[in-house]
């Protein structure tokens, strides 16, 4: 099956579901009082459900829903496809998703920002449904930017300006001699590398857009003057912070504990996130420091050699090889398709994933183990990501 055919089947499935579905982390949408079991009740409920190959969500009272990040990913996919084909039907569908996002930001903020459509709990924090994060907002902004590139819709400028305001004025920042790290949410100050770079990428995409329009730039000082240089300084500092924490072999750990100074090691699709963000920021801003380019080169080499087999199958979290995780597959396709020397391998990953993990109904499976496959359809985590991944390949290759 061709990549284009697989993508059309996937989009037909998503459209038939109105882009609504289940999520690996949506357990707390259940009316069951998991919090009665104390702090660990909600945490354990989420972790059990994300590993459970049987979809018992209907029994728990969890309903399918639209996830703003998932909608942003589908917006990005349709926009990429319109850029490649010129098909007005893709643009029409993208416009509908843009309108939905503009009308459904997180409440309680003057800015445009987005979160997940479910509560989320960990041992250190609890986020309510739709509590905004720089990750959810960052991936929505990627979709907005591609939609603007293909449509020229000036309404996107206002929405993007709100996202910039969210990053600059609502997210705590850690600063040291190496640079700045933008926090994941407004709830607490932390240092997650890929999340901080997504915040910087929001600013870079906004500056790229305002270079192409007469609309005034966002002024973080509120003085009514053009202050794009302030945003560039913040972008540069955020990239420096992450680049200087790259390990000698090319990998990045996941985050830094600001109290202990210890890093959390979690080597998976987040390696692709980091590489993608640094490369996109360089392309968008024109800032190409030699150390940034070297970090991308080393990061790509590690990503290809250590996290993927030649067959296109990804490893789960190093050093563990299993399961094959759909998000790892999708991000590998997205990241490698950005670079000429890796573009053929992006196609290899796509072909493996279609062959091994796409259902005949069009959606993609969540995880594949040596002895069984978790076939639950997750709209954001699996399908929206694969839509972006396959659209990225189609956008950059003529015969797929």
VOGU-3710 file (C-alpha; in Angstrom, 3 decimals, decimal comma):
1> xxxxxxxxxx> 0,000/0,000/0,000  1,327/3,470/-0,849  1,864/6,109/1,821  -0,713/8,333/0,138  -3,347/5,593/0,206  -2,625/4,832/3,858  -2,950/8,515/4,722  -6,263/8,862/2,884  -7,626/5,845/4,764  -6,471/7,337/8,064
11> xxxxxxxxxx> -8,030/10,732/7,361  -11,286/9,119/6,261  -11,405/7,299/9,599  -10,662/10,477/11,593  -13,284/12,430/9,690  -15,872/9,710/10,302  -15,182/10,092/14,045  -15,260/13,922/13,807  -11,658/13,885/15,150  -12,924/12,684/18,551
21> xxxxxxxxxx> -11,613/9,626/20,323  -9,984/8,074/23,345  -6,529/8,869/24,705  -3,988/6,804/26,685  -4,241/9,357/29,505  -7,990/10,083/29,612  -8,920/7,819/32,562  -9,729/10,723/34,900  -12,586/11,714/32,605  -14,393/8,847/34,324
31> xxxxxxxxxx> -16,930/9,860/36,987  -15,375/7,274/39,331  -13,798/8,980/42,394  -10,208/7,781/42,029  -9,102/10,605/44,334  -10,761/8,812/47,230  -7,761/6,497/47,148  -5,472/9,408/47,989  -2,753/11,098/45,949  -1,764/7,861/44,248
41> xxxxxxxxxx> -5,267/6,822/43,216  -5,503/9,004/40,079  -1,848/8,371/39,188  -2,194/4,589/39,326  -5,516/4,660/37,473  -3,917/6,516/34,557  -0,853/4,266/34,474  -2,962/1,101/34,549  -5,233/2,239/31,764  -2,431/3,331/29,438
51> xxxxxxxxxx> -1,024/-0,210/29,697  -4,323/-2,053/29,495  -4,792/-3,681/26,050  -8,541/-3,985/26,709  -10,450/-0,764/26,152  -12,748/-0,620/29,178  -13,284/3,129/28,932  -16,994/2,800/28,051  -17,441/0,772/31,246  -15,686/3,516/33,241
61> xxxxxxxxxx> -17,894/6,216/31,752  -15,101/7,771/29,684  -16,429/9,292/26,478  -14,684/10,066/23,236  -13,687/13,708/22,882  -11,791/16,191/20,773  -8,327/16,959/22,093  -7,080/20,459/21,142  -3,555/19,161/20,522  -4,967/16,430/18,305
71> xxxxxxxxxx> -7,011/18,989/16,371  -3,856/21,082/15,954  -2,047/18,074/14,536  -4,811/17,367/12,028  -4,782/21,070/11,085  -1,067/20,756/10,388  -1,582/17,609/8,294  -4,291/19,141/6,098  -2,240/22,309/5,639  0,819/20,333/4,546
81> xxxxxxxxxx> -1,303/18,357/2,098  -2,782/21,530/0,610  0,701/22,969/0,173  1,727/19,818/-1,685  -1,360/19,275/-3,844  -3,273/22,558/-4,003  -6,471/20,593/-3,348  -9,024/23,089/-1,991  -10,815/20,369/-0,045  -7,808/20,105/2,275
91> xxxxxxxxxx> -7,902/23,863/2,811  -11,626/23,759/3,585  -11,096/21,094/6,230  -8,150/22,988/7,682  -10,237/26,148/7,936  -12,885/24,311/9,966  -10,286/22,999/12,400  -8,709/26,443/12,741  -12,110/27,928/13,573  -12,674/25,266/16,223
101> xxxxxxxxxx> -9,310/25,948/17,851  -9,885/29,687/17,834  -13,243/29,158/19,539  -11,981/26,619/22,107  -8,901/27,965/23,910  -8,333/27,200/27,597  -10,496/29,364/29,822  -9,190/31,672/32,533  -6,441/33,230/30,418  -6,427/36,380/28,334
111> xxxxxxxxxx> -4,070/34,589/25,950  -4,703/31,903/23,375  -3,470/28,644/24,862  -4,616/25,056/24,947  -4,455/21,942/27,106  -5,675/18,353/27,042  -9,352/17,448/27,295  -8,787/15,383/30,439  -7,350/15,862/33,935  -3,860/14,539/34,460
121> xxxxxxxxxx> -2,040/13,535/37,636  1,528/12,685/38,608  3,176/12,332/42,027  4,221/16,001/41,898  1,319/17,822/40,237  -2,301/17,619/39,139  -3,670/19,399/36,086  -7,357/19,907/35,463  -8,945/19,276/32,086  -7,891/21,937/29,558
131> xxxxxxxxxx> -5,242/23,370/31,900  -2,908/24,874/29,287  0,624/23,663/28,671  3,402/24,862/26,404  3,428/21,412/24,760  -0,243/21,371/23,779  -0,051/25,029/22,770  3,203/24,467/20,890  1,783/21,745/18,692  -1,367/23,749/18,028
141> xxxxxxxxxx> 0,879/26,636/16,954  2,731/24,373/14,518  -0,639/23,690/12,919  -1,588/27,369/12,946  1,665/28,335/11,274  1,288/25,793/8,476  -2,325/26,867/8,023  -1,222/30,505/7,738  1,438/29,548/5,199  -1,133/27,843/3,002
151> xxxxxxxxxx> -4,116/30,173/3,520  -2,703/33,618/4,354  -5,606/34,014/6,798  -4,759/37,131/8,847  -6,968/35,941/11,707  -4,155/33,546/12,579  -1,953/36,505/13,579  -4,236/37,433/16,475  -4,364/33,858/17,723  -0,587/33,477/17,437
161> xxxxxxxxxx> -0,072/36,729/19,320  -2,116/35,263/22,153  0,105/32,165/22,200  3,177/34,381/22,417  1,620/36,221/25,351  1,010/32,876/27,062  4,680/31,939/26,745  6,053/35,327/27,774  3,675/36,279/30,579  2,132/33,084/31,975
171> xxxxxxxxxx> 4,875/30,462/32,007  7,532/30,568/34,757  11,159/30,516/33,611  14,314/29,123/35,156  17,475/31,033/34,341  21,131/30,267/34,970  24,486/30,931/33,336  23,680/28,551/30,452  20,413/30,185/29,420  16,681/30,095/30,082
181> xxxxxxxxxx> 14,260/27,189/30,406  10,533/27,815/29,847  8,261/25,805/32,138  5,793/23,173/30,980  2,698/24,777/32,571  1,792/27,868/34,572  1,339/25,624/37,634  4,996/25,295/38,632  8,548/26,095/37,565  10,315/23,113/36,001
191> xxxxxxxxxx> 12,876/22,293/33,320  11,701/19,894/30,616  13,950/20,325/27,606  11,568/19,562/24,751  8,796/21,626/26,348  11,018/24,694/26,697  12,065/24,439/23,056  8,422/24,269/21,988  7,918/27,552/23,813  10,844/29,062/21,926
201> xxxxxxxxxx> 9,468/27,650/18,684  6,129/29,391/19,303  7,990/32,708/19,410  10,039/31,856/16,309  6,963/30,917/14,291  5,241/34,131/15,296  8,236/36,234/14,248  8,393/34,370/10,942  4,729/35,140/10,310  4,992/38,820/11,169
211> xxxxxxxxxx> 7,836/39,207/8,695  5,229/38,414/6,019  2,489/40,773/7,119  1,894/44,430/7,993  0,300/43,448/11,323  2,134/44,905/14,358  4,460/42,610/16,248  3,806/41,496/19,778  5,287/43,877/22,342  6,220/42,024/25,551
221> xxxxxxxxxx> 6,851/45,327/27,319  3,387/46,639/26,524  4,819/49,927/25,302  3,373/49,832/21,819  6,712/49,502/20,044  8,230/46,729/17,970  10,160/44,432/20,304  10,949/41,467/18,133  14,532/41,611/19,359  13,340/40,736/22,884
231> xxxxxxxxxx> 11,663/37,589/21,581  14,771/36,661/19,614  16,888/37,010/22,742  14,559/34,695/24,648  14,588/32,169/21,790  18,374/32,179/21,639  18,727/31,752/25,388  16,258/28,840/25,443  18,107/26,998/22,677  21,453/27,579/24,389
241> xxxxxxxxxx> 20,107/26,048/27,626  19,157/22,800/25,882  22,126/22,556/23,523  24,540/22,827/26,438  22,869/19,848/28,114  23,342/17,470/25,211  25,274/14,366/26,241  28,587/13,508/24,577  26,997/10,689/22,540  24,359/13,012/21,058
251> xxxxxxxxxx> 21,328/12,198/23,202  19,330/14,449/25,452  17,831/13,371/28,731  14,233/14,376/29,379  14,388/16,984/32,128  16,371/18,598/34,910  15,320/18,556/38,567  15,872/22,141/39,625  16,290/21,217/43,299  18,733/18,314/43,017
261> xxxxxxxxxx> 20,373/19,174/39,706  19,832/15,606/38,516  18,480/14,737/35,097  15,677/12,314/34,313  16,750/9,879/31,629  13,958/9,028/29,197  15,259/8,435/25,700  12,373/8,034/23,262  10,460/10,227/20,785  11,457/13,313/22,793
271> xxxxxxxxxx> 14,883/13,091/21,129  13,074/13,746/17,855  11,139/16,624/19,406  14,354/18,357/20,465  16,069/17,907/17,111  12,999/19,139/15,240  12,601/22,242/17,389  16,243/23,316/17,162  16,289/22,832/13,396  12,967/24,648/12,936
281> xxxxxxxxxx> 14,142/27,550/15,083  17,294/27,876/12,992  15,274/27,835/9,777  12,693/30,311/11,052  15,045/32,850/12,650  18,081/32,521/10,420  20,256/32,093/13,506  22,652/29,243/12,752  25,246/28,982/15,457  27,899/26,314/14,768
291> xxxxxxxxxx> 27,217/24,697/18,154  23,492/24,464/17,364  24,167/22,851/13,996  26,611/20,419/15,587  24,050/19,523/18,256  21,490/18,697/15,555  24,043/16,632/13,622  25,061/14,603/16,678  21,465/14,291/17,835  20,361/12,940/14,459
301> xxxxxxxxxx> 23,213/10,447/14,357  22,281/9,107/17,789  18,574/9,065/16,925  19,157/7,033/13,759  21,800/4,603/15,016  20,604/4,005/18,574  16,819/4,425/18,467  15,829/2,750/15,186  16,526/-0,539/13,440  17,281/-0,559/9,716
311> xxxxxxxxxx> 13,829/-2,072/9,140  12,171/1,145/10,322  11,152/-0,266/13,698  11,822/2,030/16,628  13,052/1,076/20,070  10,780/2,021/22,966  12,844/3,734/25,670  16,536/3,043/25,681  17,797/0,539/26,507  14,394/-1,236/26,197
321> xxxxxxxxxx> 13,471/-2,301/22,672  9,806/-3,234/23,134  7,047/-2,335/22,577  6,986/-0,649/19,205  5,227/2,588/20,143  3,245/4,458/17,495  4,387/7,836/18,790  8,040/6,825/18,355  7,272/5,728/14,809  5,445/8,939/13,949
331> xxxxxxxxxx> 8,054/11,277/15,378  10,819/9,412/13,594  9,027/9,990/10,299  8,502/13,686/11,061  12,072/14,354/12,181  13,937/12,385/9,520  11,773/13,765/6,715  13,167/17,225/7,511  16,687/16,336/6,373  17,779/15,367/2,851
341> xxxxxxxxxx> 20,217/12,708/4,020  17,591/10,978/6,182  14,513/11,407/3,994  14,680/7,930/2,499  14,781/6,448/5,988  11,666/8,420/6,944  9,931/6,588/4,122  11,253/3,240/5,419  9,756/3,986/8,855  6,451/4,993/7,258
351> xxxxxxxxxx> 6,254/1,801/5,204  7,041/-0,387/8,231  4,399/1,382/10,320  1,710/1,088/7,659  2,490/-2,581/7,128  2,663/-3,560/10,794  0,417/-1,111/12,635  -2,421/0,192/10,441  -5,838/-1,391/10,849  -7,951/-2,155/7,792
361> xxxxxxxxxx> -10,386/0,513/9,047  -7,664/3,147/8,633  -6,582/3,917/12,182  -3,205/2,996/13,704  -2,521/0,676/16,619  -1,034/1,969/19,851  1,718/-0,571/20,635  3,137/-3,747/19,155  4,816/-6,397/21,330  6,555/-9,579/20,153
371> xxxxxxxxxx> 3,605/-11,641/21,384  0,582/-9,356/20,907  -0,549/-5,959/19,626  -2,480/-3,304/21,533  -5,037/-2,394/18,866  -6,853/0,402/20,699  -7,423/3,466/18,528  -6,205/6,665/20,209  -7,161/9,739/18,212  -4,506/12,181/19,449
381> xxxxxxxxxx> -1,662/9,891/20,444  -1,767/7,572/17,430  -3,910/8,855/14,582  -3,297/12,602/14,678  0,431/11,988/14,949  0,461/9,546/12,062  -1,550/12,004/9,974  1,191/14,603/10,477  3,926/12,045/9,884  2,518/10,725/6,605
391> xxxxxxxxxx> 1,582/14,218/5,431  5,174/15,310/6,128  6,466/12,573/3,844  3,930/13,427/1,138  4,796/17,109/1,439  8,475/16,430/0,775  8,390/13,557/-1,722  6,598/13,456/-5,048  6,105/9,686/-5,418  4,772/8,071/-2,244
//
